[in-house]
Structures are given as C-alpha cells and as structure tokens.
Amino acid sequence: MSVPHRVAAVRVSPRSALVLVVASAAGVAMLCWPLLLRVHGSTRVDPPFLFLALLPVVLAVVLAELNEGGLDPRVLAVLGVLSAVNAVLRSVSPGTGGIELTFFVLILAGRVFGPGFGFVLGCTSLFASALLTAGVGPWLPFQMLCAAWVGMGAGLLPRRLTGRSELFLLAAYGVVSAYLYGLFMNLSGWPFVAGIAVEGHEGSLSYVAGAPVLDNLHTFVVYTLLTSTGSWDTARAITNAVAILVLGPAILTTLRRAARRATVTGVVTGQEG
C-alpha cells in the first residue's frame, strides 16, 4: 500500500531554530537594555547601534533556511508576493488611528507556512513598506523585529485546531499580538523621549536613567496604558480580529493551496499483513 506523505512547505531545521533564537535574544536586548542600565541620573543616555546587527542576523535566518531546504524557489516567490501585498496594505492603512491591515495577513501566512517563514515575512514586509512609504528611520529595525515576532508566534500556535476553532484562535492571537506589538514599540522609543506629561496624570512619565528596574518598568506600563493601549493598540487589535474572522477562511484556503504546491511530496510504502 502506498500512502502519500507531505513534507511541510517550510521546515525549521535545528540550525534555523538556533538562528531564530539568537535573533530574538538580540532583539530583547535591544529593547530592554535601558531598564538594566546603571548610570548617574545626570548622565545622558543615547541609543546604541546594536540594531545594525539585526539585519545580518535576519539574513542569516534566510540563508540557514535555504541551506537546509526550508525555502525553495516557490516558497521564496510566495514570500515576495506576500511582502509586496503587505507593503501595499500598509501604505493604504498606515496605522492612522491604529487601523493597520498588515498584521492579519502576516498572522495567516505564519500560521500556514510556519514560524521561520513568519519571522522572515515580518521583516521583509515592514522593510518593503518603509521603502514604499518613505518610512525609513531609526524605528524601522524595531518595527521589523516586532513584526517578525508576530509572524513567528503565529507559526508556533497549536496545529490541531481547524475550522472555526482555528479562526477564533487566530483572532485571539491577533488581539494579543496587537497589544504586545504596541508595548514593544513603545519600549523602543520611550527611554529617549524627554519631558513626557499626560493630561490627567500628575508627574512625569519619562524614563530615569539609573533608576531601579521596577520603578522604570512601572512608569513605562503607566505610560503605555495612558498613551496607546486604549487607543492605537485597541484599534489594531479590533482590526486584526475582524479581518481574520471575515477574510481568514478565504485567505487560509489560498495560502494552503500555495503551500501544497511548494511542498516536496514523497511516498511511504508499506506492506499489508
């Protein structure tokens, strides 16, 4: 008896997984270093240029996938198409009021093609959209990294759920990832904004160099809750959930059809007893 056996369209090899872990660890260090800094209060704190190491690491992810057979030319073609689609979606919905259509496609693609593909797609999508909208700046590497985490996380969700259960899972992930994306992006810039004051809140919400970690962390959480959680992040979360629930079934079907065409097919042969 011959049974068709499908191999995943994008396989994360041990080497690729290691590179993803290294890239993520470097990203966490890039985001959190100000909280751990020990300096005198009068010392000026400037952002380091560690983010320059991010792009070579991302390139290493792609090369590791290619060398291990994780991305064949057909999958690369899908990556290019989806990156272009996300770039266009971001240009027509540039986050005004928190409405961004980029992330729901990223989540669905990460779900279908896996965490390695989702990580790379997050980076390429934000990079392409930045070129398209003239949005290149010091914030771009952080946007690329955080979007990469969104795509990678979607690929790591439980695989057994299907149908409506899968859609609800993806919608819930879209909500959670929207808030986390806003949180991390706030953290990337908050330490370098001086004189933060929010109406209705007494005292400054600025970062204090050398202050205890918990004090700065508390200030940052309050800053995030007052400036983005109830507005930008919530709008992004609603956009993700609605788009996934409404457009998700059709897009998942299309992406899975593309994934099957990009899958290496083999045959497992056994004998009937």
N, C-alpha and C positions, 0 to 999 in steps of 0.2 A: 504494500500500500504506500502511495506517495502523498505526502502532506505538504502543501506549500508553507514555506517558512519565510516570514518577512523580518528583515533587519531594520531597526529604527533609522529614519532618514538622517538624523544627526546623533551620532553616538559620542558621548563624553568619555574619552579614554582616561585612564589614571593620570597621564601627563597633562591632559587638558584640564581635568579637575584640579590638579595642583596649581596650574597657572591661574585658574579662576579664583582659587583661594588666596593666592598671593596678590592678585589684582584687588580683591575685595579687602584684604587686610591693609594694603597700602591706602585704599580709599578711606577706610575707617580712620587710619592715622591722619590722613589729610584733613578730615572733618573734625576730629576730636582733639588735636594737639593743643589748641588754645586753652582748653579746660584743664590740661595737665601741666601747663607752663608754670614755672616758679621764677618770678621776677619781682623787682620792686615796683610798687604801684605807679611810680613816675616814669618807668621805662616804657618807651614806645614799642608797640608790638606790630610788626609788619608781617603780612602773609608770606610764607616761604614758597619757593617754586618747586615743591615736591610734585605738584600736579604735572610737571613736564615729564615725569617718569610714567605717567598713566598711559599715554598713547603708545609707547613701545610695549608696555605690558599687554594692552589690548591687541596690538599687532601680533604679539607672541601667542595670544589665545587663538587668533585666526590661523597662524602657522601651525600651531600644535594640532588644531582640528584637521587641517589639510594633510599634515604628515601622518596622522592616524586614520585617515579616511573618513573623518567626521563630516566634512563638507565636500561634496563632489561638485562638478561644474553646474549641475542642475539646481542644487541647493543654493549655490552662490548666485545663480540667476534669480531665484526666489528672494534671496537676501537683498539683491539690488532693487528689485521691483518694490518690495515692501518698504525699503528705506526711502525710495522715491515717493511712494504713497504717503508715508508718514510725514515726509518733509512738506508735501503739498497740504496735507491736513493741518499741519501746524502753522502753515502760512495763512490759511483761511480761518483758523481758530487759534490765534496766538496767545491764548491764555487770558483774554480780556474777561474780567470778572471771574476768572478761574475756569472758564469753559475751554477745555483742550481735548481735541479728538484724537490726538496721537497715541495716547496710552492704551486705549481699548484694543486697537489693532496690535500693539506690542504685546499685550497680555494674551490675546488669542493666538498669535504666532508663537509665543513662548510655550504656550500650552501644547500646541501641535508638534513643533519641531524640537522642543527640549530646552534645557537651561543654557547650554552652550550657545545655541542659536539665539536665544532670547537675550543673552548678555551682549553678543556682538551686534544684534539688531538695535538694541537700545543705544549703543554708542554711535553706530552709523546713522541712525535716524536723526538723533539730535545734532550730529555734526553736519549732515546734509541740510537740515532745516536751518541751521545757523548760517550756512553759506547762502541759502536761498533768501533769507530774510535779513541779511547783514547783521546777524545777532552774535557775531564772534566777539568774545571778550573773556576776561578772567573767570567769569562764571561758567563758561562753556564746559570745561573739563568736569566740573561738579555735576552739571546737568547730564552729561554723557554717562558718568558713573552711576548716578542715582537712577537714570532710566535703564541702564544695564541691569541694575539690581531688580528693578520691576520685571523686566523680561525674564531674567534668570529665575526669580521666585515663582513666576507663573509656570515655568517648566518643571519646578520641583513639587508642584501640588500633587495630591494623590491621584493616581491614574485610573482607579477602578470606577469612579463615578461617570455616568453617562446621562444623556438626555437632559431633563430639567434639573436634576441634581447637579450635573456638571455646570450648567448655566448659572445656577444660584451660587455655586462655589466660586466661579469666576467673577460673578458680580460682587460677591462679598470681598474677594481678593482685590477687586478694583477699588472698592471703598477704602480698605485698609491701606493699600499701596499708595492711594492718593494722599492720605494724611501723612504717611511716612515720607513720601517724596517731598511734601511741603516742609516737614520737620527738618529733614536733612539739608534741603536747600537753604532754609533759614539759618541753620547752624554754619553753613559755609560762608555766610556773609556777616552774620550778627556780630562777631568779635571785632569787626573793623568799622562798625557804624558808631560814630560818637554822638553823644547827647541825645539818646533815644528817650522820648517822652510820649506817653499815650494819654489822650484825654480821658479823664475819669479815674486815672491811676496816679497815686502820689508817688513821687520819687522817680529816679532814673531807672531805665531798663537796659542800660548799657553794660557791656562786658567789662569786668575789672581785672586787669592783668595781675596775676599772682594771688587772687582771692581763692579761698577754699573751693574745691571742686563742687561740693554740694551747693554752695552759695551761688556760684555762677550758673550751675545747672538749674537751680530754682528760678533764677532771674530769666534764664532762657526759656523755660517752659511757660512762664507767665507772659513773656514777650510773644511767643508763638501763639498762645491761646488768644491773646488780645488782638493780634495783627493779622493772622491768616487762617487759623483753624475754623472759625465760624464763617469765614467769607470765601477766600480763594480756594482753600483746601476742600471745603464742603461742596462748593460748586464743581470742583474737579471730581470729587467722589460721586456726586449725583450723575455727572456726565458719563463717567466710566460705567456705572451700574446700568443706567438706562440704555446706553449704546450696546453694551454686552447682551442685555436681555432682549433688545429689539433686533439688532443686527447680528448677534452672535451665531445663531444657528446657520444662517446662510454663509457667513464668513468661515466658520469652522468646517463646514462641508467643502468649501472651495479649497481651503488650505490643506485639508486632509487628502483631497484628490491630488493636489500638487505634491504632497509628501509621499503618497504611494508611487507616483511616477518617478520620484527621486530616490526610491528605496531599492536597495540591492535585494534581489529575490533569489532564494536558493531552494533546494529541495531536500527534505529529510525523508529518507527511505527506511521503511521497516517491514518486517515480515509478519503476516498474520499467523497466529499459532493454531 
